[in-house]
Amino acid sequence: MPEIHVKIASSVGLHARPASVFVKAAAQHPGTVSIGRPGTDLVDARSMLSVLSLAIGHGEEVVLRTEGEGADKALTELSQLLVTDLDA
């Protein structure tokens, strides 16, 4: 179960448009994708409501974890989204 810690680059954090882009990308992967703050329970990254409920701001560190088929590929692709300003 690979995981990575990344800082959110989007200027508005993981809200509205950036969250939508991330959730849609997470839904494309066949395995499980989870996200959350370090030291807390992670939520389903395919759920817009769950991701928005985290209220993650710009520059905050998150844990991204993937499981199942294509887990490493998913981790790489999704972490790249998080370190990109998706609101630009």
C-alpha positions in Angstrom: 0.0 0.0 0.0 2.1 2.9 -1.3 1.7 6.3 0.2 3.2 9.8 -0.1 3.1 13.1 1.8 2.6 16.1 -0.4 1.9 19.8 0.0 -1.1 21.2 -1.7 -0.1 23.7 -4.4 -3.5 25.1 -5.5 -3.8 28.7 -4.3 -7.3 28.0 -2.9 -6.3 24.7 -1.4 -8.3 21.5 -2.2 -11.6 23.3 -2.7 -14.2 23.5 -5.5 -12.5 23.3 -8.9 -9.2 21.8 -7.7 -11.0 19.2 -5.6 -13.2 18.3 -8.6 -10.2 17.8 -10.9 -8.6 15.6 -8.2 -11.7 13.5 -7.4 -12.4 12.8 -11.1 -8.8 11.7 -11.6 -8.9 9.5 -8.5 -12.1 7.9 -9.9 -10.2 6.8 -13.0 -8.0 4.4 -11.1 -9.2 0.8 -10.4 -7.8 0.5 -6.9 -8.6 2.4 -3.6 -7.4 6.0 -3.3 -7.4 7.7 0.1 -6.4 11.2 1.2 -6.2 13.1 4.5 -4.0 14.9 7.0 -1.1 13.1 8.5 -2.0 11.4 11.7 -5.8 11.3 11.0 -8.2 8.9 9.3 -8.0 9.1 5.6 -11.1 9.5 3.4 -12.2 8.1 0.0 -10.5 10.4 -2.6 -13.3 9.4 -5.1 -15.9 11.2 -2.9 -16.2 14.9 -3.6 -18.0 15.5 -0.3 -15.4 13.6 1.7 -12.5 15.6 0.0 -14.3 18.9 0.5 -15.0 18.0 4.2 -11.3 17.9 4.9 -11.1 21.7 4.2 -7.5 21.4 3.1 -5.8 24.8 2.4 -2.9 25.9 0.3 0.4 24.7 1.5 -1.0 22.0 3.9 0.5 18.6 3.9 -1.6 15.6 3.0 -1.2 11.9 2.9 -2.1 10.2 -0.3 -2.5 6.4 -0.2 -3.3 4.0 -3.0 -4.1 0.2 -3.0 -4.8 -2.4 -5.6 -4.1 -2.7 -9.3 -2.0 0.2 -10.6 -1.4 1.6 -7.1 2.1 3.0 -7.9 0.9 4.6 -11.2 -2.1 6.1 -9.4 0.1 7.5 -6.6 2.4 9.2 -9.1 -0.3 10.7 -11.2 -2.5 11.9 -8.3 0.4 13.3 -6.3 1.4 15.3 -9.4 -2.0 16.9 -9.5 -1.7 17.9 -5.8 1.6 19.6 -6.3 0.2 21.6 -9.3 -1.9 24.8 -8.9 -5.1 23.4 -10.3 -6.9 26.7 -9.8 -4.6 28.5 -12.3 
